């Protein structure tokens, strides 16, 4: 009888974790997510950035460069490829400049709204990334939807507007 009670207790705990505890998002989770994202960016780890995206990730982006707007919709694979291409560009620029380019990032979580059941959160962020000083400057605002899947907070959706400028422009 004790074994049955132990199995029932363990099963109940596992069920609670799978359906409730492992799927709820908190304000602290959102802050920790963006710290991890910025850490991966500054460490130049595109695989770590990619691991923060949900399998169903989708981004709607508007990028303004030299007064021209380009829009795109990216899924997870495309976002991961774009991240790798960005770091490859940084590597190439660094080699041409005779070293490793310095990355300076600033990220502010402007607001976080949790759904009533805490199954997801909407975060509005502002981020800047300076590459090699003023060589390239990226400024973006994003409205992100974060979810928790089996204990891990992941980015499900992003609506991103960014502006890219370079030295002398």
C-alpha positions as CSV (number, residue, x, y, z in Angstrom):
1,X,0.0,0.0,0.0
2,X,2.9,2.4,0.8
3,X,4.3,1.8,-2.6
4,X,1.0,2.7,-4.3
5,X,0.8,5.9,-2.3
6,X,4.4,6.8,-3.2
7,X,3.8,6.1,-6.9
8,X,0.6,8.2,-6.7
9,X,2.4,11.1,-5.0
10,X,5.2,11.0,-7.5
11,X,2.8,10.8,-10.4
12,X,0.8,13.7,-9.0
13,X,3.9,15.8,-8.6
14,X,5.1,14.9,-12.1
15,X,1.7,15.8,-13.5
16,X,1.6,19.1,-11.7
17,X,5.0,19.9,-13.0
18,X,4.2,18.9,-16.6
19,X,0.8,20.7,-16.8
20,X,1.3,23.7,-14.4
21,X,4.6,24.3,-12.7
22,X,6.8,23.6,-15.7
23,X,4.7,25.9,-18.0
24,X,4.2,29.0,-16.0
25,X,6.2,32.2,-16.5
26,X,7.2,34.8,-13.9
27,X,8.6,38.3,-14.0
28,X,11.9,36.9,-12.8
29,X,11.9,34.3,-15.6
30,X,11.5,37.0,-18.1
31,X,14.4,39.0,-16.7
32,X,16.6,35.9,-16.5
33,X,15.7,35.1,-20.1
34,X,17.0,38.4,-21.4
35,X,20.1,38.2,-19.2
36,X,20.8,34.8,-20.9
37,X,20.1,36.2,-24.3
38,X,22.5,39.2,-23.8
39,X,25.2,36.9,-22.3
40,X,25.0,34.6,-25.4
41,X,25.2,37.6,-27.7
42,X,28.2,39.1,-26.0
43,X,29.9,35.7,-25.8
44,X,29.2,35.3,-29.6
45,X,27.4,32.0,-29.2
46,X,24.8,31.8,-31.9
47,X,23.9,28.2,-30.9
48,X,23.1,29.5,-27.4
49,X,20.9,32.2,-28.9
50,X,19.2,29.6,-31.1
51,X,18.5,27.4,-28.0
52,X,16.4,30.3,-26.5
53,X,13.9,30.0,-29.4
54,X,10.8,27.9,-29.3
55,X,10.4,25.3,-32.0
56,X,7.4,27.3,-33.3
57,X,9.3,30.7,-33.2
58,X,8.3,33.4,-35.6
59,X,9.7,36.9,-36.0
60,X,8.2,39.7,-38.0
61,X,11.0,42.2,-38.6
62,X,11.3,45.7,-40.1
63,X,14.9,46.8,-40.5
64,X,15.8,50.3,-41.6
65,X,19.2,50.8,-43.1
66,X,20.2,54.1,-44.8
67,X,16.6,55.2,-45.0
68,X,15.4,51.9,-46.6
69,X,13.1,49.5,-44.9
70,X,13.2,45.8,-45.4
71,X,10.6,43.5,-43.9
72,X,10.8,39.8,-43.3
73,X,9.2,36.9,-41.5
74,X,11.6,34.4,-40.0
75,X,11.0,31.0,-38.4
76,X,13.4,29.4,-36.0
77,X,15.8,27.9,-38.6
78,X,16.0,31.2,-40.5
79,X,16.6,33.2,-37.3
80,X,19.3,30.8,-36.3
81,X,20.9,31.1,-39.8
82,X,20.7,34.9,-39.5
83,X,22.3,34.9,-36.1
84,X,25.2,32.7,-37.4
85,X,25.6,35.1,-40.4
86,X,25.7,38.1,-38.1
87,X,28.5,36.5,-36.0
88,X,30.4,35.5,-39.2
89,X,30.2,39.2,-40.3
90,X,31.6,40.3,-37.0
91,X,34.4,37.8,-37.4
92,X,35.2,39.1,-40.9
93,X,35.1,42.7,-39.8
94,X,37.4,41.8,-36.9
95,X,39.9,40.1,-39.1
96,X,40.0,43.1,-41.5
97,X,40.5,45.4,-38.6
98,X,43.3,43.3,-37.2
99,X,41.7,41.8,-34.2
100,X,38.4,40.9,-32.6
101,X,35.6,43.5,-32.8
102,X,34.3,44.8,-29.5
103,X,30.6,44.3,-28.9
104,X,28.7,46.7,-26.6
105,X,25.2,45.8,-25.8
106,X,22.5,47.5,-23.7
107,X,19.1,45.8,-23.1
108,X,16.2,47.3,-21.2
109,X,13.0,45.4,-20.5
110,X,10.5,48.2,-20.7
111,X,7.5,46.2,-19.6
112,X,6.3,42.7,-18.9
113,X,2.7,41.6,-19.0
114,X,1.9,38.1,-17.8
115,X,-1.3,36.3,-19.0
116,X,-3.8,35.5,-16.2
117,X,-2.8,31.8,-16.3
118,X,0.9,32.8,-16.5
119,X,1.3,30.4,-19.5
120,X,3.0,33.2,-21.4
121,X,4.4,36.8,-21.0
122,X,4.6,39.7,-23.4
123,X,7.7,41.8,-23.0
124,X,8.6,45.0,-24.6
125,X,12.3,45.6,-24.9
126,X,14.7,48.2,-26.2
127,X,18.2,47.0,-27.2
128,X,21.3,48.5,-28.6
129,X,24.4,46.8,-30.1
130,X,27.5,48.7,-31.0
131,X,30.0,46.8,-33.1
132,X,33.6,48.0,-33.1
133,X,32.6,51.3,-31.5
134,X,30.7,53.3,-34.1
135,X,31.5,50.9,-37.0
136,X,28.0,49.5,-36.8
137,X,25.1,50.5,-34.5
138,X,21.9,48.5,-34.2
139,X,19.0,49.9,-32.2
140,X,15.9,47.9,-31.9
141,X,12.6,47.7,-30.1
142,X,10.7,44.4,-29.9
143,X,7.5,43.1,-28.5
144,X,8.2,39.4,-27.6
145,X,6.0,36.6,-26.4
146,X,7.8,34.2,-24.1
147,X,6.5,30.8,-23.0
148,X,7.8,28.1,-20.6
149,X,8.3,24.6,-22.0
150,X,9.2,21.9,-19.5
151,X,10.9,24.4,-17.2
152,X,12.7,26.5,-19.8
153,X,11.6,29.9,-20.9
154,X,11.7,30.3,-24.7
155,X,10.9,33.0,-27.2
156,X,7.8,32.2,-29.2
157,X,7.2,35.3,-31.2
158,X,8.8,38.7,-31.9
159,X,7.7,41.9,-33.5
160,X,11.0,43.7,-34.2
161,X,11.8,47.2,-35.5
162,X,15.5,47.9,-35.9
163,X,17.6,50.6,-37.3
164,X,21.2,49.9,-38.5
165,X,23.7,52.6,-39.0
166,X,27.4,52.7,-39.7
167,X,30.3,55.1,-39.2
168,X,29.9,58.2,-41.2
169,X,26.2,57.7,-41.9
